[in-house]
Amino acid sequence: MQIGFLGAGKMAEAILSAMVNAEMVQPWEVTACDKSEARRNLLASTYEVVVTDDPLLTVKESKVLVLAVKPQDLDALLDQVAPALKTTHLVISIAAGKTLKVLRLHLGPKPRLVRVMPNLALMAGEGMSVYCPDGKIKASDAALVERIFGAAGAAIRLEEKHFDAVTALSGSGPAYVAFFLKAMIDAGIALGLPKEEARLMGEQTLIGTGIYLQQSGRDLDEFIQAVCSPKGTTEAGMKVLNKSTLPKTIAKTLEATAKRSAELA
């Protein structure tokens, strides 16, 4: 597979790394294009991939293209590479807020297009990616996208109408989870725990709970109740949470995120 990355930042590196580690591609099949010489040198030395600052060369050398530049830089890049694209190209965009309609407007009728909303957990190999193809897509293209992003976590297919909500829940979600985790750690420190130990306890509790719930498929309300022994410690804490406005605050947070995603589109 000849794959090119137009933009070689952290997200692109996470995808590239997962593909190389899963032996989906050989390093010499990957072309990473970035205007930053430091990023190019890092990827070349770490993964032994081909690097360049020439987007048109990347298009020429690739059958699959991953658009991984910042949204504000995307339109100019799309207009630059559009004349070089062919019907043989599969273009995968991870640019936030850029719809398939916008991508098609800039890239013309030839390439097959897929829009993907990943999150930063890709960098740990545990990302959540949601993808939506346009009408030109082949079944093999969808399968390839699932393989690429599944190599760095989980990948599912949804209609594009859901993408503002996807952005709110999983795209921006890592920041909100980290915010809650920080509040728990700070509370633990306030109760007298050493800082490093409090962080480890909070992080491992988050990781372990997430893995258990995903593997077991257990109902969340039932799980919460199971942890709450009658008149026990967890029940005392849950009484505070149940009386709080936290659920409404979380809902408002996701609503604001989805609204901003729609505005960017």
LOMI-802499 format. One record per atom (N, C-alpha, C, O): residue number from 1; atom name; z, y, x. Coordinates in pm, whole numbers, plus 50000, padded with zeros to 5 digits. Layout:
NUM:CA:Z:Y:X
...
END
This chain:
1:N:50000:49881:50084
1:CA:50000:50000:50000
1:C:50000:50125:50088
1:O:50088:50141:50173
2:N:49904:50211:50068
2:CA:49899:50338:50141
2:C:49965:50444:50053
2:O:49910:50482:49950
3:N:50082:50492:50095
3:CA:50157:50588:50014
3:C:50185:50714:50093
3:O:50219:50709:50211
4:N:50170:50828:50026
4:CA:50195:50956:50092
4:C:50299:51036:50018
4:O:50305:51034:49895
5:N:50382:51106:50093
5:CA:50486:51192:50036
5:C:50450:51336:50064
5:O:50445:51379:50179
6:N:50425:51411:49958
6:CA:50398:51554:49970
6:C:50531:51625:49950
6:O:50572:51654:49838
7:N:50597:51653:50060
7:CA:50736:51696:50061
7:C:50819:51582:50115
7:O:50812:51470:50063
8:N:50898:51608:50218
8:CA:50972:51501:50285
8:C:51119:51537:50298
8:O:51179:51518:50404
9:N:51177:51588:50190
9:CA:51318:51620:50188
9:C:51404:51498:50165
9:O:51359:51385:50184
10:N:51529:51521:50124
10:CA:51625:51412:50111
10:C:51584:51309:50006
10:O:51598:51189:50028
11:N:51533:51355:49891
11:CA:51493:51262:49786
11:C:51375:51176:49831
11:O:51373:51055:49810
12:N:51277:51240:49893
12:CA:51163:51165:49944
12:C:51208:51063:50048
12:O:51160:50949:50050
13:N:51299:51104:50135
13:CA:51349:51013:50237
13:C:51421:50894:50175
13:O:51410:50782:50224
14:N:51495:50917:50068
14:CA:51566:50808:50001
14:C:51468:50705:49945
14:O:51491:50585:49957
15:N:51361:50753:49885
15:CA:51259:50663:49830
15:C:51189:50588:49943
15:O:51172:50467:49937
16:N:51149:50662:50045
16:CA:51082:50604:50161
16:C:51169:50497:50226
16:O:51122:50387:50255
17:N:51295:50531:50248
17:CA:51388:50438:50313
17:C:51403:50309:50233
17:O:51403:50200:50289
18:N:51417:50323:50100
18:CA:51433:50204:50015
18:C:51310:50115:50021
18:O:51321:49993:50026
19:N:51192:50176:50022
19:CA:51068:50098:50027
19:C:51054:50025:50160
19:O:51015:49908:50163
20:N:51085:50093:50269
20:CA:51075:50031:50401
20:C:51177:49918:50414
20:O:51145:49810:50463
21:N:51300:49944:50371
21:CA:51405:49843:50381
21:C:51377:49721:50295
21:O:51413:49609:50331
22:N:51311:49743:50180
22:CA:51275:49632:50091
22:C:51144:49565:50133
22:O:51098:49472:50068
23:N:51085:49614:50242
23:CA:50959:49563:50296
23:C:50845:49572:50195
23:O:50755:49488:50194
24:N:50851:49676:50109
24:CA:50741:49703:50017
24:C:50623:49762:50092
24:O:50508:49743:50052
25:N:50651:49834:50198
25:CA:50547:49893:50282
25:C:50585:49876:50428
25:O:50701:49858:50462
26:N:50485:49882:50511
26:CA:50507:49890:50655
26:C:50506:50038:50694
26:O:50437:50117:50631
27:N:50580:50076:50797
27:CA:50589:50218:50833
27:C:50453:50286:50851
27:O:50436:50401:50812
28:N:50357:50214:50908
28:CA:50227:50277:50934
28:C:50145:50297:50805
28:O:50040:50361:50808
29:N:50194:50243:50693
29:CA:50126:50266:50565
29:C:50177:50392:50495
29:O:50127:50428:50389
30:N:50276:50457:50553
30:CA:50340:50574:50491
30:C:50302:50701:50566
30:O:50311:50708:50689
31:N:50259:50802:50491
31:CA:50235:50934:50547
31:C:50330:51033:50481
31:O:50331:51048:50359
32:N:50409:51100:50562
32:CA:50505:51198:50512
32:C:50461:51337:50553
32:O:50449:51367:50672
33:N:50438:51422:50453
33:CA:50389:51558:50479
33:C:50498:51659:50446
33:O:50554:51658:50337
34:N:50527:51745:50541
34:CA:50627:51850:50518
34:C:50597:51968:50610
34:O:50549:51950:50722
35:N:50626:52088:50562
35:CA:50602:52207:50644
35:C:50709:52224:50752
35:O:50691:52301:50847
36:N:50821:52152:50737
36:CA:50930:52161:50834
36:C:50907:52064:50950
36:O:50901:51943:50930
37:N:50895:52117:51069
37:CA:50878:52032:51186
37:C:51001:51944:51209
37:O:50988:51830:51253
38:N:51118:51997:51179
38:CA:51242:51920:51197
38:C:51243:51797:51106
38:O:51282:51689:51148
39:N:51200:51815:50981
39:CA:51196:51700:50889
39:C:51091:51599:50935
39:O:51116:51478:50932
40:N:50977:51647:50978
40:CA:50873:51555:51025
40:C:50922:51473:51144
40:O:50903:51352:51149
41:N:50986:51540:51238
41:CA:51036:51470:51357
41:C:51143:51368:51321
41:O:51147:51259:51377
42:N:51229:51405:51226
42:CA:51335:51313:51185
42:C:51278:51186:51123
42:O:51321:51076:51158
43:N:51182:51201:51031
43:CA:51125:51084:50964
43:C:51044:50998:51061
43:O:51045:50875:51054
44:N:50974:51065:51152
44:CA:50895:50989:51250
44:C:50985:50907:51341
44:O:50954:50792:51371
45:N:51096:50965:51386
45:CA:51185:50894:51478
45:C:51269:50789:51407
45:O:51301:50685:51465
46:N:51306:50815:51281
46:CA:51394:50723:51209
46:C:51319:50604:51150
46:O:51367:50491:51156
47:N:51201:50632:51093
47:CA:51129:50527:51018
47:C:50995:50489:51081
47:O:50931:50394:51036
48:N:50952:50562:51183
48:CA:50827:50536:51253
48:C:50706:50548:51160
48:O:50606:50479:51178
49:N:50716:50637:51060
49:CA:50604:50660:50969
49:C:50514:50769:51028
49:O:50551:50840:51121
50:N:50395:50780:50970
50:CA:50302:50885:51010
50:C:50348:51016:50947
50:O:50383:51019:50829
51:N:50349:51124:51023
51:CA:50391:51254:50970
51:C:50283:51358:50994
51:O:50205:51348:51089
52:N:50279:51457:50906
52:CA:50181:51564:50915
52:C:50229:51685:50837
52:O:50320:51675:50755
53:N:50167:51799:50864
53:CA:50192:51917:50782
53:C:50070:51951:50697
53:O:50061:52060:50641
54:N:49976:51856:50688
54:CA:49849:51877:50619
54:C:49845:51799:50487
54:O:49826:51677:50490
55:N:49862:51865:50372
55:CA:49859:51794:50244
55:C:49726:51723:50217
55:O:49725:51613:50161
56:N:49616:51784:50257
56:CA:49486:51722:50230
56:C:49466:51594:50311
56:O:49406:51499:50262
57:N:49517:51592:50432
57:CA:49512:51469:50512
57:C:49596:51361:50446
57:O:49557:51244:50444
58:N:49710:51399:50392
58:CA:49797:51303:50323
58:C:49726:51242:50203
58:O:49734:51122:50180
59:N:49657:51325:50127
59:CA:49581:51276:50011
59:C:49472:51180:50057
59:O:49452:51075:49996
60:N:49402:51216:50162
60:CA:49293:51133:50213
60:C:49341:50996:50258
60:O:49271:50897:50240
61:N:49460:50990:50318
61:CA:49511:50866:50376
61:C:49588:50779:50275
61:O:49633:50670:50310
62:N:49603:50826:50151
62:CA:49694:50759:50057
62:C:49625:50721:49926
62:O:49532:50788:49881
63:N:49671:50612:49867
63:CA:49630:50573:49732
63:C:49737:50612:49630
63:O:49706:50641:49515
64:N:49863:50613:49676
64:CA:49975:50656:49592
64:C:50034:50781:49655
64:O:50060:50785:49775
65:N:50056:50883:49573
65:CA:50112:51009:49621
65:C:50240:51041:49546
65:O:50244:51034:49423
66:N:50345:51075:49620
66:CA:50471:51116:49559
66:C:50487:51266:49580
66:O:50495:51313:49693
67:N:50491:51341:49469
67:CA:50511:51486:49475
67:C:50660:51512:49481
67:O:50732:51492:49383
68:N:50709:51559:49597
68:CA:50852:51573:49618
68:C:50888:51709:49677
68:O:50984:51721:49753
69:N:50809:51811:49642
69:CA:50842:51946:49685
69:C:50926:52014:49577
69:O:50938:51963:49466
70:N:50985:52129:49610
70:CA:51064:52203:49513
70:C:50974:52252:49400
70:O:50858:52286:49424
71:N:51027:52257:49276
71:CA:50944:52297:49161
71:C:50872:52430:49182
71:O:50758:52446:49138
72:N:50938:52525:49247
72:CA:50876:52657:49266
72:C:50760:52654:49365
72:O:50679:52747:49368
73:N:50751:52547:49445
73:CA:50641:52534:49540
73:C:50530:52442:49490
73:O:50426:52428:49554
74:N:50552:52381:49374
74:CA:50462:52274:49330
74:C:50326:52323:49286
74:O:50224:52264:49323
75:N:50319:52430:49208
75:CA:50191:52473:49151
75:C:50089:52502:49261
75:O:49973:52459:49251
76:N:50131:52573:49363
76:CA:50039:52605:49472
76:C:49992:52478:49543
76:O:49875:52468:49580
77:N:50081:52383:49561
77:CA:50044:52256:49625
77:C:49945:52179:49540
77:O:49847:52124:49591
78:N:49970:52174:49408
78:CA:49881:52101:49318
78:C:49739:52159:49323
78:O:49641:52085:49330
79:N:49730:52291:49320
79:CA:49599:52355:49324
79:C:49528:52328:49457
79:O:49405:52319:49461
80:N:49605:52315:49565
80:CA:49546:52289:49696
80:C:49487:52148:49705
80:O:49379:52130:49759
81:N:49560:52050:49652
81:CA:49516:51910:49669
81:C:49426:51860:49558
81:O:49360:51758:49575
82:N:49420:51929:49446
82:CA:49345:51881:49330
82:C:49200:51845:49362
82:O:49154:51739:49318
83:N:49127:51927:49438
83:CA:48986:51892:49464
83:C:48968:51762:49542
83:O:48862:51700:49536
84:N:49071:51720:49613
84:CA:49060:51599:49696
84:C:49100:51472:49622
84:O:49081:51362:49674
85:N:49154:51485:49502
85:CA:49202:51368:49429
85:C:49087:51292:49362
85:O:48988:51350:49318
86:N:49104:51160:49356
86:CA:49003:51071:49298
86:C:49066:50986:49188
86:O:49188:50988:49168
87:N:48983:50913:49117
87:CA:49032:50825:49011
87:C:49115:50711:49067
87:O:49188:50645:48994
88:N:49104:50687:49197
88:CA:49180:50579:49261
88:C:49322:50622:49295
88:O:49403:50538:49337
89:N:49355:50749:49278
89:CA:49487:50799:49315
89:C:49587:50784:49200
89:O:49558:50816:49085
90:N:49704:50735:49234
90:CA:49820:50736:49143
90:C:49914:50843:49195
90:O:49961:50835:49309
91:N:49943:50944:49112
91:CA:50029:51055:49152
91:C:50163:51043:49078
91:O:50167:51040:48955
92:N:50270:51036:49154
92:CA:50405:51025:49100
92:C:50479:51155:49130
92:O:50497:51190:49247
93:N:50523:51225:49026
93:CA:50593:51351:49046
93:C:50741:51336:49016
93:O:50780:51283:48912
94:N:50825:51383:49110
94:CA:50969:51386:49086
94:C:51018:51530:49073
94:O:51138:51557:49084
95:N:50924:51623:49050
95:CA:50959:51765:49037
95:C:51026:51791:48902
95:O:50968:51761:48798
96:N:51145:51847:48903
96:CA:51219:51873:48780
96:C:51147:51977:48696
96:O:51100:52078:48747
97:N:51140:51951:48565
97:CA:51089:52048:48470
97:C:50938:52058:48461
97:O:50887:52132:48377
98:N:50864:51986:48544
98:CA:50719:51992:48541
98:C:50664:51878:48456
98:O:50670:51761:48496
99:N:50610:51912:48340
99:CA:50565:51812:48245
99:C:50433:51748:48288
99:O:50363:51799:48376
100:N:50401:51637:48225
100:CA:50272:51573:48250
100:C:50157:51665:48213
100:O:50053:51665:48279
101:N:50175:51744:48108
101:CA:50071:51838:48066
101:C:50044:51940:48176
101:O:49928:51970:48205
102:N:50150:51993:48236
102:CA:50135:52090:48345
102:C:50070:52024:48466
102:O:49980:52082:48527
103:N:50113:51904:48499
103:CA:50054:51833:48612
103:C:49905:51809:48590
103:O:49824:51829:48681
104:N:49869:51766:48469
104:CA:49728:51740:48439
104:C:49646:51868:48444
104:O:49531:51866:48489
105:N:49703:51978:48397
105:CA:49634:52106:48399
105:C:49595:52145:48541
105:O:49485:52196:48565
106:N:49684:52120:48636
106:CA:49658:52158:48776
106:C:49573:52055:48850
106:O:49491:52091:48934
107:N:49594:51927:48820
107:CA:49530:51822:48899
107:C:49397:51774:48846
107:O:49324:51704:48915
108:N:49364:51812:48722
108:CA:49236:51771:48666
108:C:49239:51630:48610
108:O:49345:51568:48604
109:N:49123:51579:48569
109:CA:49118:51454:48492
109:C:49120:51325:48575
109:O:49136:51217:48518
110:N:49105:51334:48706
110:CA:49081:51212:48784
110:C:49204:51124:48809
110:O:49199:51006:48778
111:N:49314:51176:48864
111:CA:49424:51086:48903
111:C:49503:51034:48784
111:O:49505:51096:48678
112:N:49567:50918:48803
112:CA:49664:50868:48707
112:C:49798:50931:48740
112:O:49834:50945:48857
113:N:49873:50969:48637
113:CA:49996:51047:48658
113:C:50119:50976:48602
113:O:50114:50914:48496
114:N:50228:50988:48675
114:CA:50359:50941:48629
114:C:50462:51048:48664
114:O:50465:51099:48776
115:N:50545:51080:48568
115:CA:50656:51173:48593
115:C:50785:51092:48603
115:O:50811:51005:48520
116:N:50865:51122:48705
116:CA:50990:51049:48727
116:C:51105:51148:48742
116:O:51092:51249:48812
117:N:51216:51120:48676
117:CA:51339:51197:48698
117:C:51440:51105:48766
117:O:51505:51024:48699
118:N:51454:51116:48898
118:CA:51555:51038:48970
118:C:51683:51121:48984
118:O:51688:51235:48939
119:N:51784:51065:49045
119:CA:51901:51146:49081
119:C:51940:51120:49226
119:O:51885:51032:49292
120:N:52036:51199:49274
120:CA:52070:51197:49417
120:C:52132:51065:49463
120:O:52138:51037:49583
121:N:52177:50984:49368
121:CA:52233:50855:49407
121:C:52128:50763:49469
121:O:52162:50659:49525
122:N:52001:50801:49460
122:CA:51897:50730:49535
122:C:51933:50721:49682
122:O:51900:50623:49749
123:N:52000:50824:49732
123:CA:52031:50830:49874
123:C:52130:50722:49916
123:O:52144:50693:50035
124:N:52199:50664:49819
124:CA:52291:50554:49847
124:C:52234:50420:49799
124:O:52303:50318:49800
125:N:52108:50423:49755
125:CA:52047:50300:49704
125:C:52094:50263:49566
125:O:52075:50150:49522
126:N:52157:50357:49495
126:CA:52211:50330:49361
126:C:52167:50440:49263
126:O:52244:50483:49178
127:N:52043:50484:49277
127:CA:51993:50590:49192
127:C:51965:50545:49051
127:O:51954:50426:49022
128:N:51952:50643:48962
128:CA:51906:50620:48826
128:C:51778:50699:48809
128:O:51778:50822:48818
129:N:51669:50629:48784
129:CA:51538:50693:48771
129:C:51477:50659:48636
129:O:51477:50543:48594
130:N:51426:50761:48569
130:CA:51358:50743:48441
130:C:51214:50791:48458
130:O:51191:50900:48511
131:N:51118:50710:48415
131:CA:50979:50748:48436
131:C:50901:50748:48305
131:O:50934:50678:48209
132:N:50794:50829:48306
132:CA:50705:50839:48191
132:C:50562:50852:48242
132:O:50532:50947:48313
133:N:50474:50759:48207
133:CA:50335:50770:48251
133:C:50250:50846:48149
133:O:50289:50862:48033
134:N:50134:50894:48195
134:CA:50042:50956:48100
134:C:49945:50850:48047
134:O:49959:50732:48078
135:N:49848:50892:47970
135:CA:49762:50797:47902
135:C:49667:50720:47990
135:O:49612:50618:47948
136:N:49647:50765:48113
136:CA:49553:50697:48203
136:C:49615:50582:48281
136:O:49547:50513:48357
137:N:49744:50562:48263
137:CA:49816:50469:48347
137:C:49776:50324:48319
137:O:49740:50288:48207
138:N:49783:50242:48423
138:CA:49761:50099:48411
138:C:49895:50027:48408
138:O:49996:50081:48453
139:N:49895:49906:48354
139:CA:50019:49828:48352
139:C:50069:49804:48495
139:O:50190:49802:48519
140:N:49977:49786:48586
140:CA:50016:49763:48726
140:C:50079:49888:48788
140:O:50164:49877:48876
141:N:50036:50006:48741
141:CA:50096:50131:48791
141:C:50242:50141:48748
141:O:50329:50174:48828
142:N:50268:50112:48621
142:CA:50405:50118:48569
142:C:50494:50018:48644
142:O:50608:50049:48678
143:N:50440:49899:48668
143:CA:50516:49799:48741
143:C:50547:49845:48883
143:O:50655:49820:48936
144:N:50450:49913:48944
144:CA:50470:49964:49081
144:C:50578:50071:49084
144:O:50662:50071:49174
145:N:50576:50161:48987
145:CA:50678:50266:48981
145:C:50817:50204:48966
145:O:50912:50247:49031
146:N:50828:50101:48881
146:CA:50957:50034:48864
146:C:51001:49968:48995
146:O:51119:49970:49028
147:N:50909:49911:49068
147:CA:50943:49849:49196
147:C:50989:49952:49297
147:O:51088:49932:49366
148:N:50916:50064:49305
148:CA:50949:50168:49403
148:C:51088:50223:49379
148:O:51171:50227:49470
149:N:51114:50267:49255
149:CA:51241:50332:49227
149:C:51352:50230:49202
149:O:51470:50260:49221
150:N:51314:50110:49160
150:CA:51412:50003:49146
150:C:51466:49956:49279
150:O:51575:49898:49285
151:N:51389:49979:49387
151:CA:51436:49943:49521
151:C:51553:50029:49564
151:O:51624:49996:49659
152:N:51573:50142:49493
152:CA:51684:50234:49528
152:C:51776:50255:49409
152:O:51835:50362:49394
153:N:51790:50153:49324
153:CA:51880:50165:49209
153:C:51821:50102:49085
153:O:51768:49991:49090
154:N:51831:50174:48974
154:CA:51777:50127:48846
154:C:51667:50220:48800
154:O:51672:50341:48825
155:N:51566:50164:48731
155:CA:51455:50244:48681
155:C:51420:50198:48540
155:O:51407:50078:48515
156:N:51404:50292:48449
156:CA:51366:50260:48312
156:C:51255:50354:48266
156:O:51235:50462:48323
157:N:51184:50312:48162
157:CA:51074:50391:48107
157:C:51115:50450:47972
157:O:51164:50380:47884
158:N:51094:50582:47957
158:CA:51120:50651:47832
158:C:51007:50750:47804
158:O:50935:50790:47895
159:N:50994:50788:47678
159:CA:50896:50890:47642
159:C:50938:51025:47701
159:O:51057:51051:47720
160:N:50840:51109:47727
160:CA:50868:51236:47793
160:C:50955:51328:47707
160:O:51023:51416:47760
161:N:50953:51311:47576
161:CA:51033:51395:47489
161:C:51183:51383:47520
161:O:51261:51469:47481
162:N:51222:51277:47589
162:CA:51362:51255:47623
162:C:51402:51318:47757
162:O:51520:51313:47793
163:N:51308:51376:47830
163:CA:51335:51411:47969
163:C:51435:51524:47987
163:O:51504:51529:48089
164:N:51445:51616:47891
164:CA:51548:51719:47903
164:C:51687:51656:47895
164:O:51778:51694:47968
165:N:51702:51559:47806
165:CA:51830:51488:47794
165:C:51854:51399:47915
165:O:51967:51385:47961
166:N:51748:51338:47967
166:CA:51759:51257:48089
166:C:51808:51343:48205
166:O:51895:51303:48281
167:N:51750:51463:48216
167:CA:51792:51556:48321
167:C:51940:51588:48308
167:O:52012:51594:48408
168:N:51985:51609:48184
168:CA:52125:51645:48160
168:C:52220:51531:48195
168:O:52324:51554:48257
169:N:52185:51409:48155
169:CA:52278:51297:48171
169:C:52274:51237:48311
169:O:52377:51228:48377
170:N:52157:51195:48356
170:CA:52152:51127:48486
170:C:52100:51214:48599
170:O:52142:51199:48713
171:N:52009:51307:48568
171:CA:51956:51392:48673
171:C:52062:51484:48733
171:O:52080:51488:48855
172:N:52132:51557:48646
172:CA:52239:51647:48691
172:C:52375:51578:48690
172:O:52473:51632:48742
173:N:52381:51461:48632
173:CA:52508:51390:48614
173:C:52592:51370:48738
173:O:52714:51381:48730
174:N:52531:51341:48856
174:CA:52614:51323:48975
174:C:52705:51441:49005
174:O:52818:51422:49052
175:N:52658:51563:48979
175:CA:52743:51681:49003
175:C:52862:51683:48908
175:O:52972:51720:48946
176:N:52839:51642:48783
176:CA:52947:51645:48685
176:C:53049:51534:48712
176:O:53169:51554:48695
177:N:52999:51419:48753
177:CA:53090:51309:48790
177:C:53174:51350:48911
177:O:53294:51323:48915
178:N:53110:51415:49009
178:CA:53184:51461:49128
178:C:53287:51567:49091
178:O:53395:51572:49151
179:N:53256:51651:48994
179:CA:53350:51753:48947
179:C:53475:51687:48888
179:O:53587:51728:48918
180:N:53453:51585:48803
180:CA:53566:51514:48743
180:C:53645:51439:48849
180:O:53768:51437:48847
181:N:53573:51377:48943
181:CA:53639:51304:49051
181:C:53725:51397:49135
181:O:53837:51363:49171
182:N:53673:51516:49166
182:CA:53749:51613:49243
182:C:53877:51654:49170
182:O:53982:51670:49231
183:N:53866:51671:49037
183:CA:53984:51707:48959
183:C:54089:51596:48965
183:O:54208:51625:48974
184:N:54046:51470:48961
184:CA:54139:51358:48972
184:C:54205:51354:49109
184:O:54325:51333:49122
185:N:54122:51373:49213
185:CA:54176:51370:49349
185:C:54276:51483:49370
185:O:54384:51462:49425
186:N:54240:51604:49325
186:CA:54331:51718:49339
186:C:54462:51693:49265
186:O:54569:51731:49313
187:N:54453:51629:49149
187:CA:54574:51599:49073
187:C:54660:51497:49146
187:O:54783:51505:49145
188:N:54594:51400:49211
188:CA:54668:51301:49289
188:C:54739:51364:49407
188:O:54853:51330:49438
189:N:54670:51457:49473
189:CA:54731:51529:49585
189:C:54851:51610:49538
189:O:54953:51617:49605
190:N:54837:51674:49420
190:CA:54947:51751:49364
190:C:55068:51665:49333
190:O:55181:51712:49330
191:N:55042:51534:49309
191:CA:55152:51441:49284
191:C:55211:51385:49413
191:O:55303:51304:49409
192:N:55158:51430:49527
192:CA:55217:51391:49654
192:C:55137:51297:49739
192:O:55182:51258:49847
193:N:55017:51257:49694
193:CA:54936:51164:49773
193:C:54872:51236:49892
193:O:54836:51353:49881
194:N:54859:51167:50006
194:CA:54785:51225:50119
194:C:54638:51247:50079
194:O:54584:51171:49999
195:N:54576:51350:50135
195:CA:54442:51391:50093
195:C:54338:51281:50110
195:O:54265:51250:50016
196:N:54329:51221:50228
196:CA:54227:51119:50254
196:C:54248:50996:50166
196:O:54152:50940:50113
197:N:54372:50955:50150
197:CA:54401:50838:50069
197:C:54371:50865:49921
197:O:54324:50777:49850
198:N:54400:50988:49877
198:CA:54370:51023:49737
198:C:54221:51017:49711
198:O:54177:50970:49606
199:N:54143:51066:49807
199:CA:53997:51062:49789
199:C:53947:50919:49785
199:O:53866:50884:49699
200:N:53993:50834:49877
200:CA:53952:50694:49877
200:C:53988:50627:49745
200:O:53907:50554:49688
201:N:54109:50650:49698
201:CA:54152:50588:49572
201:C:54064:50634:49455
201:O:54026:50553:49371
202:N:54033:50763:49451
202:CA:53949:50814:49343
202:C:53808:50760:49350
202:O:53754:50716:49248
203:N:53748:50762:49468
203:CA:53611:50714:49483
203:C:53599:50566:49451
203:O:53507:50525:49380
204:N:53692:50485:49504
204:CA:53683:50342:49481
204:C:53709:50307:49335
204:O:53649:50213:49282
205:N:53797:50382:49271
205:CA:53820:50361:49128
205:C:53693:50390:49049
205:O:53659:50316:48956
206:N:53624:50497:49085
206:CA:53499:50532:49018
206:C:53393:50425:49041
206:O:53327:50380:48947
207:N:53376:50385:49166
207:CA:53275:50284:49200
207:C:53304:50152:49130
207:O:53217:50093:49066
208:N:53428:50105:49143
208:CA:53465:49976:49086
208:C:53452:49972:48935
208:O:53404:49873:48879
209:N:53493:50079:48869
209:CA:53484:50084:48723
209:C:53339:50083:48679
209:O:53303:50013:48584
210:N:53255:50161:48746
210:CA:53114:50166:48711
210:C:53046:50032:48728
210:O:52971:49988:48641
211:N:53072:49965:48841
211:CA:53011:49834:48866
211:C:53058:49732:48763
211:O:52978:49656:48709
212:N:53188:49731:48736
212:CA:53241:49635:48638
212:C:53179:49655:48500
212:O:53136:49559:48436
213:N:53174:49779:48455
213:CA:53120:49807:48322
213:C:52972:49772:48314
213:O:52926:49720:48212
214:N:52897:49800:48420
214:CA:52756:49768:48419
214:C:52733:49618:48420
214:O:52646:49567:48349
215:N:52810:49547:48501
215:CA:52791:49402:48511
215:C:52840:49328:48387
215:O:52781:49228:48347
216:N:52948:49377:48327
216:CA:53005:49308:48212
216:C:52941:49348:48081
216:O:52940:49271:47985
217:N:52886:49470:48075
217:CA:52831:49520:47949
217:C:52938:49541:47844
217:O:52909:49545:47724
218:N:53059:49555:47886
218:CA:53173:49565:47793
218:C:53169:49695:47713
218:O:53132:49799:47766
219:N:53207:49689:47588
219:CA:53217:49807:47504
219:C:53318:49904:47566
219:O:53428:49864:47605
220:N:53280:50032:47574
220:CA:53364:50128:47645
220:C:53496:50154:47573
220:O:53601:50161:47637
221:N:53492:50169:47442
221:CA:53617:50191:47368
221:C:53710:50071:47380
221:O:53832:50086:47393
222:N:53652:49952:47377
222:CA:53733:49830:47389
222:C:53793:49819:47527
222:O:53907:49776:47543
223:N:53715:49860:47629
223:CA:53764:49858:47767
223:C:53881:49954:47784
223:O:53982:49919:47844
224:N:53866:50075:47731
224:CA:53974:50174:47741
224:C:54100:50120:47676
224:O:54209:50133:47731
225:N:54084:50061:47560
225:CA:54200:50007:47489
225:C:54265:49893:47567
225:O:54387:49878:47566
226:N:54181:49813:47635
226:CA:54234:49701:47712
226:C:54317:49748:47831
226:O:54414:49682:47869
227:N:54281:49864:47889
227:CA:54357:49918:48001
227:C:54488:49981:47953
227:O:54584:49991:48029
228:N:54490:50023:47829
228:CA:54607:50091:47774
228:C:54708:49992:47717
228:O:54701:49955:47600
229:N:54801:49949:47799
229:CA:54910:49865:47749
229:C:54996:49947:47653
229:O:55018:50066:47676
230:N:55044:49885:47545
230:CA:55127:49958:47449
230:C:55247:50026:47516
230:O:55323:49962:47589
231:N:55261:50155:47492
231:CA:55369:50236:47549
231:C:55368:50238:47701
231:O:55470:50262:47765
232:N:55249:50211:47759
232:CA:55238:50207:47905
232:C:55189:50338:47964
232:O:55177:50439:47895
233:N:55161:50333:48094
233:CA:55125:50455:48167
233:C:54987:50509:48125
233:O:54972:50629:48103
234:N:54888:50418:48114
234:CA:54753:50464:48078
234:C:54751:50522:47937
234:O:54683:50621:47911
235:N:54825:50461:47848
235:CA:54831:50512:47711
235:C:54889:50653:47709
235:O:54844:50738:47631
236:N:54986:50678:47794
236:CA:55044:50813:47800
236:C:54941:50916:47844
236:O:54934:51026:47791
237:N:54861:50878:47942
237:CA:54756:50968:47988
237:C:54645:50985:47886
237:O:54595:51096:47868
238:N:54606:50875:47817
238:CA:54500:50884:47719
238:C:54539:50971:47600
238:O:54453:51032:47537
239:N:54665:50977:47569
239:CA:54710:51065:47460
239:C:54678:51210:47494
239:O:54639:51288:47406
240:N:54694:51247:47621
240:CA:54660:51383:47664
240:C:54510:51406:47654
240:O:54466:51510:47603
241:N:54431:51309:47703
241:CA:54285:51323:47699
241:C:54233:51331:47555
241:O:54146:51411:47524
242:N:54288:51247:47469
242:CA:54241:51244:47331
242:C:54271:51374:47256
242:O:54201:51410:47161
243:N:54375:51445:47299
243:CA:54410:51572:47235
243:C:54336:51691:47299
243:O:54340:51802:47247
244:N:54268:51666:47411
244:CA:54203:51773:47485
244:C:54065:51803:47427
244:O:54016:51734:47338
245:N:54003:51909:47480
245:CA:53867:51946:47440
245:C:53763:51890:47538
245:O:53648:51933:47537
246:N:53805:51795:47623
246:CA:53715:51744:47727
246:C:53584:51688:47670
246:O:53478:51722:47723
247:N:53586:51604:47565
247:CA:53458:51554:47512
247:C:53364:51666:47468
247:O:53244:51660:47493
248:N:53420:51769:47403
248:CA:53337:51881:47359
248:C:53283:51959:47479
248:O:53169:52006:47477
249:N:53364:51974:47583
249:CA:53320:52044:47704
249:C:53206:51969:47771
249:O:53109:52030:47817
250:N:53218:51838:47777
250:CA:53111:51758:47837
250:C:52983:51771:47755
250:O:52875:51785:47811
251:N:52996:51768:47622
251:CA:52879:51783:47536
251:C:52812:51918:47558
251:O:52689:51926:47565
252:N:52892:52024:47569
252:CA:52837:52158:47592
252:C:52770:52167:47729
252:O:52668:52234:47745
253:N:52827:52098:47827
253:CA:52770:52097:47962
253:C:52631:52035:47961
253:O:52537:52090:48018
254:N:52617:51920:47895
254:CA:52487:51853:47889
254:C:52388:51933:47804
254:O:52268:51934:47834
255:N:52436:51997:47699
255:CA:52349:52080:47617
255:C:52290:52196:47698
255:O:52172:52227:47688
256:N:52377:52259:47780
256:CA:52331:52370:47863
256:C:52230:52323:47967
256:O:52133:52393:47997
257:N:52252:52206:48021
257:CA:52161:52151:48120
257:C:52026:52119:48058
257:O:51922:52152:48114
258:N:52028:52055:47942
258:CA:51903:52019:47873
258:C:51825:52145:47833
258:O:51702:52148:47841
259:N:51898:52247:47790
259:CA:51833:52373:47753
259:C:51762:52435:47872
259:O:51649:52481:47861
260:N:51829:52435:47987
260:CA:51769:52492:48108
260:C:51648:52409:48152
260:O:51549:52465:48199
261:N:51655:52279:48136
261:CA:51542:52192:48170
261:C:51422:52227:48083
261:O:51309:52234:48133
262:N:51445:52250:47956
262:CA:51336:52288:47864
262:C:51277:52423:47904
262:O:51156:52443:47896
263:N:51362:52514:47947
263:CA:51313:52646:47990
263:C:51225:52636:48114
263:O:51123:52704:48124
264:N:51266:52550:48208
264:CA:51187:52533:48330
264:C:51049:52473:48300
264:O:50952:52499:48370
265:N:51043:52391:48195
265:CA:50917:52328:48159
265:C:50820:52428:48097
265:O:50708:52391:48061
END
